[in-house]
Amino acid sequence: MTLTPPEVYPNKGTYSLTIYDLRFLQSAQYLHRERAFWQERSDLEGLDEDHFILVVRSEPGREVPS
C-alpha cells in the first residue's frame, strides 16, 4: 500500500525517511547536520511547525545507510 502519491516520490531508487521533533534541541542539531551532509540528495518536508521529515534519495546501485 502506497501512502504517498507516485508523482511526489517516484518508485525509482531507495528513499530514507527520518522524522525530527524540533521541540528537542538535539533533534534540530541532528536535522541540520544530516541536511548539510546529504545536500542535494535530500529534501525537507514540514509536517507542522515542530515536526519535519528528511527525505534522502540513494544513488542507483548505492544504498542509503541506516
N, C-alpha and C positions, 0 to 999 in steps of 0.2 A: 504494500500500500504506500503510495507516494503522497506525502502531505504538502510538499511544495510543488507548485506547477512547473512543468519541464522548461518553460521559457525563462524562468528565473534562474535555475541552476540546471543546465543540461546534464543528461546522464552520461556524459563522456568524462572519463577521469575519476579521480577519487577526491573527495572533499572531507576535511576535518572541521567539525563544528565545536566551538567551545563557548560556553555561556559565562559571562562575567557579571558579578553583582558589585557594582561600584560603590555601594554603601560601605564596603570594607576597603580601607586604604590600600592594603596589599593587592587586592584584585585590580585596582586601577593601575598600579605599578606593573603587574604582570601583563595586563592588556597592552599597555604602551610598549613594553619590551617585545612582546610577541609580534605586534603590528610592525614595529621597526625591523624585526628580523625577517619577516616574510614579505614585506614591502608590496610590490606589485602583484604578488601571487595571493594576496588576501583582500578580503572585503570586510567591512564592519557594518553590521545591521543593528539598529537600535530597536529594542522591544518597548522600552519606556525610558524615562529619564535616569533610571538606576541600573538597567539591565541591557547588556549588549552581547551580540554573538559575533565571534571572529570566525570567518569562513576562509579556510586555506585550501587552495587548489594544488593538487600534485601535478608534477610534470609527467607526461607519458613515460612509462617504464620506471618511474621513481615514486616510491611510497612516501606518504606524509608520516613522519614518526609520531607515535602517540605518547 
